[in-house]
Amino acid sequence: MKRIIDEVFFEAYAGDELRRGDDAATLPALAPGERLAFSTDSFVVSPHFFPGGDIGRLAVCGTVNDVATSGARPLYLSCGFILEEGYPIADLKRICQSMAVAAEEAGVKIVTGDTKVVNRGHGDGVFINTCGVGALAEGVALSGALCQPGDSVLVSGTLGDHGITIMSCRESLSFSAEVQSDAAPLNHLIADVLAAAPDVRCFRDPTRGGLASTLNELADQSQVSITVEEERIPVRDAVRGACDMLGYDPLQVANEGKMVCVVAADQAEAALAAMHASPYGRDAAIIGEVAEAQADRGPVVFVRNAFGGRRILDMLVGEQLPRIC
């Protein structure tokens, strides 16, 4: 995916806004001092319905979260449906109702859209594209390129829930404890963290590639190294057990309702308290810190275990689980 983005899309038409590599572009508005945050995403998850959510909830939450990572207040969404001929109207209504509930929770409005129908056998039921627009207050400037040595790294909750849920649905796996998707709108959590800790450098949602890919992206953007403590990283026992059984690293498994936050160290506890006060941040933790990049290695991410040993945490190569969102 990264190679396609770099060698095809960037090479063809990327400007400064796109090359920043953040989840949402920040753009000047018409009035002086005002800015917009704008993001788009497409959702092709299979199956369409799963414990904890469905493709509709995923579409709203994913785009709301991408806009919110810039520090903006998400306001409006567009929604485009690509439907396969013969898709059940009852399922479509269920998806749309789920989108309405998620949008109301996030405080956003779905204001425009489009619908196309493709021939039977050419669309796998339904695909959804959403775009989001938000208002960015003057003085707010967040980016993955702003991480500094000494900063703290936080995560808003347990990792790997969404990816393992989708895998269990596809493979009819059962676990002793219930596992369900973490899909959730996190814009209110982000706003609370910014109010409590104004020196946040960036937010990033660890979707495809999980925490590992997200931290490697941030390290590369800021040209720093990052070390996280394995014992501090929250992972549910059922998810860890499933990863052990399937041969996955839970730090590389996708999430859809979690947020990575890099913040100045002296405000890390305030940011953590704000996360804990949110229903979607009760399992939040400070998991590591940012340091200068090593001269012989450049940007790199390490995991330190309980015994003090370190290993390199690599970005996920390939696609561990296709059509995860």
Secondary structure, DSSP 8 states (H G I E B T S, - for coil): -HHHIIIIIIHHH--HHHHT--SSEEEE-SSTT-EEEEEEEEE--SSSEETTEEHHHHHHHHHHHHHHTTT-EEEEEEEEEEEETT--HHHHHHHHHHHHHHHHHHT-EEEEEEEEEE-TTSSSSEEEEEEEEEEE-TT----GGG--TT-EEEE-S-SSHHHHHHHHHHHT---SS---------HHHHHHHHHH-TTEEEEE---TTHHHHHHHHHHHHHTEEEEEEGGGS---HHHHHHHHHHT--GGGS--SS--EEEE-GGGHHHHHHHHHTSTT-TT-EEEEEEEE-BTTTBSEEEEE-TTS-EEE-----S-SSSS--
